[in-house]
Amino acid sequence: MNVEITRMSSKGQVVIPQDIRQEVKADEGTLFVVTSDKDTIILKKMEKPSKEVLLRQIEKMAVEGRKRLESIGIKESDIPKIVHRHRGIKE
């Protein structure tokens, strides 16, 4: 485990030292979850899901949504009317 000292800028930016970036394989654009507890701040590197994983998740949500709509008697062709009604658009 590396230990380094860094400083926060006036804009709240903190530089992650190069040795630590290399250790965790963090490049420009790497996403982090930031949490805190009293005087401790934790950065946890997030992995970006692949396009394939995202498409599978979207498809799963679509299938679950269709099942829920069917269970309450709503057809796909009913959706535009429902949206217009909630937006206050006259047909």
DOMARSE-717361 format. One line per 2 residues: number of its first residue (from 1); for each residue x, y, z of N, C-alpha, C. Coordinates in nm, 3 decimals, padded with zeros to 5 digits. Layout:
NUM = X:Y:Z:X:Y:Z:X:Y:Z | ... $
***
This chain:
1 = 00.085:-00.118:00.000:00.000:00.000:00.000:00.089:00.124:00.000 | 00.062:00.215:-00.093:00.136:00.342:-00.102:00.071:00.446:-00.012 $
3 = 00.151:00.532:00.046:00.102:00.646:00.122:00.169:00.770:00.066 | 00.091:00.867:00.024:00.143:00.990:-00.034:00.070:01.108:00.029 $
5 = 00.123:01.227:00.015:00.059:01.349:00.062:00.023:01.433:-00.060 | -00.097:01.489:-00.057:-00.143:01.573:-00.167:-00.215:01.693:-00.107 $
7 = -00.248:01.790:-00.189:-00.311:01.913:-00.142:-00.435:01.942:-00.225 | -00.537:01.996:-00.161:-00.660:02.032:-00.230:-00.647:02.174:-00.283 $
9 = -00.694:02.196:-00.407:-00.690:02.329:-00.467:-00.808:02.413:-00.417 | -00.809:02.540:-00.455:-00.919:02.628:-00.415:-01.052:02.585:-00.477 $
11 = -01.047:02.504:-00.583:-01.168:02.452:-00.647:-01.209:02.316:-00.591 | -01.141:02.269:-00.487:-01.176:02.140:-00.428:-01.115:02.022:-00.500 $
13 = -01.023:02.046:-00.591:-00.960:01.938:-00.667:-00.841:01.882:-00.591 | -00.828:01.748:-00.597:-00.717:01.680:-00.532:-00.645:01.596:-00.636 $
15 = -00.513:01.607:-00.642:-00.434:01.527:-00.734:-00.407:01.391:-00.670 | -00.436:01.285:-00.744:-00.400:01.151:-00.697:-00.259:01.125:-00.748 $
17 = -00.163:01.104:-00.659:-00.024:01.088:-00.703:-00.008:00.976:-00.806 | 00.089:00.993:-00.895:00.109:00.903:-01.008:00.129:00.758:-00.963 $
19 = 00.208:00.734:-00.860:00.232:00.596:-00.814:00.100:00.527:-00.777 | 00.013:00.601:-00.711:-00.116:00.543:-00.669:-00.206:00.523:-00.790 $
21 = -00.208:00.619:-00.884:-00.288:00.602:-01.007:-00.244:00.478:-01.082 | -00.113:00.456:-01.091:-00.062:00.338:-01.161:-00.100:00.210:-01.087 $
23 = -00.091:00.214:-00.955:-00.123:00.096:-00.874:-00.268:00.051:-00.894 | -00.360:00.147:-00.901:-00.503:00.113:-00.916:-00.548:00.116:-01.062 $
25 = -00.453:00.140:-01.153:-00.482:00.146:-01.298:-00.592:00.249:-01.328 | -00.570:00.371:-01.280:-00.665:00.481:-01.301:-00.607:00.576:-01.406 $
27 = -00.678:00.588:-01.517:-00.639:00.680:-01.624:-00.735:00.799:-01.624 | -00.708:00.895:-01.712:-00.798:01.009:-01.727:-00.938:00.958:-01.758 $
29 = -01.038:01.013:-01.689:-01.177:00.972:-01.711:-01.224:00.859:-01.621 | -01.134:00.803:-01.540:-01.173:00.696:-01.448:-01.277:00.749:-01.351 $
31 = -01.381:00.672:-01.328:-01.487:00.712:-01.236:-01.458:00.663:-01.095 | -01.492:00.744:-00.995:-01.474:00.707:-00.855:-01.603:00.734:-00.778 $
33 = -01.631:00.649:-00.681:-01.736:00.676:-00.583:-01.665:00.744:-00.467 | -01.721:00.852:-00.416:-01.659:00.926:-00.307:-01.749:00.917:-00.185 $
35 = -01.694:00.868:-00.073:-01.770:00.862:00.052:-01.688:00.927:00.162 | -01.756:00.964:00.270:-01.684:01.027:00.381:-01.742:00.982:00.514 $
37 = -01.660:00.994:00.617:-01.702:00.967:00.754:-01.611:01.048:00.845 | -01.668:01.152:00.905:-01.592:01.244:00.990:-01.475:01.303:00.913 $
39 = -01.349:01.270:00.949:-01.234:01.330:00.881:-01.170:01.236:00.778 | -01.246:01.137:00.731:-01.194:01.041:00.634:-01.271:01.049:00.504 $
41 = -01.200:01.056:00.393:-01.259:01.056:00.259:-01.207:00.932:00.187 | -01.298:00.857:00.125:-01.259:00.736:00.055:-01.298:00.748:-00.092 $
43 = -01.203:00.721:-00.181:-01.229:00.714:-00.324:-01.227:00.566:-00.362 | -01.334:00.518:-00.423:-01.342:00.379:-00.468:-01.357:00.380:-00.619 $
45 = -01.263:00.320:-00.689:-01.267:00.317:-00.835:-01.388:00.236:-00.882 | -01.460:00.293:-00.978:-01.576:00.225:-01.035:-01.537:00.166:-01.169 $
47 = -01.584:00.048:-01.196:-01.563:-00.012:-01.327:-01.681:00.025:-01.416 | -01.653:00.070:-01.535:-01.760:00.102:-01.631:-01.811:-00.029:-01.689 $
49 = -01.943:-00.047:-01.690:-01.994:-00.169:-01.752:-01.974:-00.165:-01.903 | -01.957:-00.281:-01.963:-01.940:-00.287:-02.108:-02.074:-00.259:-02.176 $
51 = -02.067:-00.230:-02.305:-02.188:-00.205:-02.384:-02.280:-00.326:-02.378 | -02.222:-00.445:-02.385:-02.301:-00.569:-02.383:-02.375:-00.584:-02.250 $
53 = -02.306:-00.555:-02.140:-02.370:-00.565:-02.008:-02.485:-00.465:-01.998 | -02.463:-00.342:-02.043:-02.569:-00.241:-02.039:-02.688:-00.282:-02.123 $
55 = -02.664:-00.336:-02.243:-02.774:-00.380:-02.328:-02.853:-00.493:-02.264 | -02.784:-00.587:-02.199:-02.855:-00.697:-02.129:-02.940:-00.642:-02.016 $
57 = -02.888:-00.545:-01.941:-02.964:-00.486:-01.830:-03.087:-00.412:-01.882 | -03.071:-00.338:-01.991:-03.185:-00.265:-02.049:-03.290:-00.362:-02.099 $
59 = -03.249:-00.469:-02.165:-03.343:-00.569:-02.214:-03.419:-00.634:-02.098 | -03.347:-00.664:-01.990:-03.411:-00.724:-01.872:-03.515:-00.628:-01.814 $
61 = -03.481:-00.498:-01.807:-03.577:-00.400:-01.756:-03.698:-00.391:-01.846 | -03.676:-00.397:-01.978:-03.788:-00.389:-02.073:-03.881:-00.509:-02.056 $
63 = -03.825:-00.628:-02.041:-03.906:-00.748:-02.023:-03.987:-00.738:-01.893 | -03.923:-00.695:-01.785:-03.993:-00.681:-01.657:-04.102:-00.575:-01.668 $
65 = -04.074:-00.466:-01.739:-04.174:-00.360:-01.756:-04.295:-00.409:-01.834 | -04.270:-00.484:-01.941:-04.382:-00.540:-02.019:-04.469:-00.631:-01.934 $
67 = -04.405:-00.715:-01.853:-04.481:-00.807:-01.766:-04.568:-00.729:-01.668 | -04.511:-00.624:-01.610:-04.588:-00.543:-01.513:-04.707:-00.476:-01.580 $
69 = -04.684:-00.421:-01.700:-04.793:-00.355:-01.772:-04.903:-00.455:-01.809 | -04.863:-00.572:-01.858:-04.961:-00.675:-01.893:-05.042:-00.717:-01.770 $
71 = -04.976:-00.725:-01.654:-05.045:-00.770:-01.533:-05.153:-00.670:-01.488 | -05.140:-00.543:-01.529:-05.244:-00.444:-01.492:-05.329:-00.405:-01.612 $
73 = -05.311:-00.477:-01.723:-05.399:-00.459:-01.838:-05.365:-00.345:-01.931 | -05.239:-00.299:-01.931:-05.198:-00.192:-02.021:-05.121:-00.252:-02.138 $
75 = -05.161:-00.214:-02.261:-05.093:-00.260:-02.382:-04.994:-00.152:-02.427 | -04.896:-00.194:-02.506:-04.796:-00.099:-02.556:-04.862:00.014:-02.634 $
77 = -04.969:-00.017:-02.706:-05.037:00.086:-02.785:-05.107:00.190:-02.697 | -05.127:00.161:-02.567:-05.189:00.255:-02.474:-05.090:00.362:-02.424 $
79 = -04.962:00.336:-02.436:-04.859:00.422:-02.375:-04.865:00.567:-02.425 | -04.871:00.593:-02.557:-04.875:00.735:-02.600:-04.993:00.812:-02.540 $
81 = -05.109:00.749:-02.531:-05.227:00.816:-02.472:-05.202:00.849:-02.325 | -05.143:00.755:-02.253:-05.115:00.776:-02.110:-05.016:00.890:-02.092 $
83 = -04.910:00.891:-02.174:-04.809:00.998:-02.164:-04.873:01.133:-02.195 | -04.952:01.141:-02.301:-05.016:01.268:-02.336:-05.110:01.315:-02.225 $
85 = -05.184:01.223:-02.166:-05.276:01.259:-02.058:-05.199:01.318:-01.939 | -05.089:01.255:-01.904:-05.009:01.304:-01.789:-04.936:01.433:-01.819 $
87 = -04.905:01.459:-01.944:-04.839:01.584:-01.983:-04.940:01.695:-02.008 | -05.068:01.660:-02.007:-05.171:01.760:-02.030:-05.189:01.796:-02.175 $
89 = -05.150:01.707:-02.265:-05.161:01.731:-02.409:-05.295:01.676:-02.456 | -05.371:01.760:-02.527:-05.497:01.714:-02.582:-05.472:01.639:-02.710 $
91 = -05.544:01.530:-02.726:-05.526:01.448:-02.847:-05.615:01.493:-02.958 $
***
